[in-house]
Amino acid sequence: MTNEELQRLVEDISWKYFERKFEHEASFNLRLRTTGGRYLLNTHNIEINKTYYEVLGLEELIGIIKHELCHYHLHLLNRGYQHKDADFKTLLKRVGGPRFCSSLPAERKKGQSKRVLIYSCVSCKQKYTRKKRMDIRKYVCGKCRGRLKLEEIISVDK
C-alpha cells in the first residue's frame, strides 16, 4: 500500500464512520516502532506504522486509522481528544475503534537475550529485580532508604 492509497483509505473511513472530511495528510512513517500510529497536533496530520499493516493486515490498519481519526476530529472540534477524556472514549466506542493497537510479534535481534538485574540493599538486604539498569547513585532502598548495589545479572535465553 502506498501513501496515496493510505490517504484515500483514511478519507473514506473518515466520511463513512465520522461523517466528516479528513482535510490533512495521512502517511506511513517507517520510524515509528512502538505505536500503530499518531496524530500530530501542530499539523493535524496522521502518521501510521506500516509494519502493523504488513504483519497484522488491513483490519488492524483500519482500527488504527479509526483511533487516530478520533483524536483528529475531536481536536478540531475543541473537545476532549486525549485518551483519558470521556469524549474520546465515547466516540471511539461509537465508531468501533480499538483503545490500543494489537502487539506485534516479538522480534529479537540475533544473539540478543533477555536479562534480569538483581539489586539489593546494603543495610536491610531487600532484593529488587529489574529489566533495565538503574543508577544506584540516584536511587535508595524503598524500605529503609539504604544504599543499593547490583548483586547479579541473569541472562535468560528464549
C-alpha positions in Angstrom: 0.0 0.0 0.0 1.3 3.4 -0.9 0.9 6.7 0.9 -1.7 7.8 -1.8 -3.7 4.6 -1.1 -3.5 5.2 2.6 -4.7 8.8 2.1 -7.7 7.6 0.2 -8.5 5.0 2.8 -8.3 7.5 5.7 -10.6 9.9 3.8 -13.1 7.1 3.1 -13.1 5.9 6.8 -13.4 9.5 8.0 -16.5 10.0 5.8 -18.1 6.6 6.5 -17.7 6.5 10.3 -17.4 10.1 11.3 -19.4 11.8 8.5 -16.7 14.4 8.3 -14.0 15.2 5.8 -10.3 14.5 6.5 -8.6 17.5 5.1 -5.0 16.9 6.1 -2.3 14.4 5.2 -2.0 10.7 6.1 1.2 8.9 5.5 3.3 5.9 6.6 6.2 6.7 9.0 8.8 4.0 8.8 10.5 5.3 12.0 7.5 4.5 14.3 8.4 1.5 16.4 6.2 1.2 19.5 2.9 2.5 18.3 0.5 1.8 15.5 0.0 5.5 14.6 0.0 9.0 15.8 -2.0 12.2 15.3 0.2 15.3 15.1 -1.4 18.3 17.0 0.5 21.0 15.2 0.0 19.9 11.6 -3.2 17.8 12.1 -1.5 15.0 10.0 -1.8 11.4 10.8 1.2 9.0 10.7 0.8 5.2 10.5 3.3 2.5 11.3 3.5 0.4 8.1 4.7 -2.7 9.9 1.3 -3.1 11.6 -0.3 -3.3 8.2 2.3 -5.6 6.7 2.3 -8.0 9.7 -1.3 -7.8 11.1 -3.3 -6.9 8.0 -6.0 -4.5 6.8 -8.4 -4.9 9.7 -5.7 -3.8 12.2 -4.8 -0.8 9.9 -8.5 0.2 9.8 -8.7 0.1 13.6 -5.6 2.2 14.0 -7.0 4.8 11.5 -10.3 5.0 13.4 -8.4 5.6 16.6 -6.3 8.4 15.1 -9.3 9.9 13.4 -11.0 10.2 16.9 -8.0 12.3 18.1 -8.2 14.3 14.8 -11.9 15.2 14.7 -12.2 15.8 18.5 -9.2 18.1 18.5 -10.6 20.1 15.6 -13.9 20.4 17.4 -12.2 21.7 20.6 -13.4 18.7 22.5 -11.6 16.1 24.7 -9.2 14.4 22.3 -6.9 12.7 24.8 -7.1 9.1 25.8 -8.3 10.0 29.3 -11.2 12.2 28.0 -14.8 11.0 28.1 -15.5 12.5 24.6 -12.6 10.4 23.2 -13.8 7.2 24.9 -17.4 7.7 23.7 -16.5 8.4 20.1 -14.0 5.5 19.9 -16.7 3.2 21.2 -19.3 4.6 18.7 -17.1 4.0 15.6 -15.7 0.7 16.9 -12.1 1.7 17.1 -9.6 -0.1 19.4 -8.4 1.7 22.6 -4.9 0.2 22.0 -3.5 -1.5 18.9 -2.5 -5.1 19.0 1.1 -6.0 19.8 3.4 -7.1 17.0 5.0 -10.5 17.4 8.3 -10.0 19.3 11.3 -9.6 17.2 14.6 -10.0 18.9 17.9 -9.4 17.2 20.2 -12.4 16.6 22.2 -13.2 19.7 20.1 -10.9 21.9 18.8 -12.4 25.1 16.6 -11.2 27.9 18.3 -10.3 31.2 17.2 -9.7 34.7 19.2 -7.4 37.1 19.1 -8.1 40.8 19.8 -5.2 43.1 19.9 -5.4 46.9 20.0 -3.0 49.8 23.3 -2.9 51.7 21.5 -2.3 55.0 18.4 -4.4 55.1 19.2 -6.9 52.3 15.9 -6.2 50.5 16.1 -7.5 46.9 14.8 -5.8 43.8 14.6 -7.3 40.3 14.7 -5.0 37.3 14.7 -5.4 33.5 16.6 -2.1 33.0 19.8 -0.9 34.7 19.2 1.8 37.3 21.5 4.5 38.6 22.4 3.3 42.2 23.8 6.8 43.0 20.3 8.2 42.4 18.0 5.6 44.0 17.8 4.2 47.5 16.0 1.3 49.2 12.3 1.9 49.4 12.2 0.0 52.7 15.0 1.6 54.8 16.4 4.3 52.5 19.8 2.4 52.5 22.3 2.2 49.7 21.7 -0.2 46.7 24.2 -2.4 45.0 24.0 -4.6 41.9 24.1 -8.2 43.0 24.0 -10.1 39.7 22.8 -10.0 36.1 21.0 -13.2 35.0 20.8 -13.9 31.3 17.6 -15.7 30.2 17.7 -17.2 26.6 14.5 -18.0 24.9 
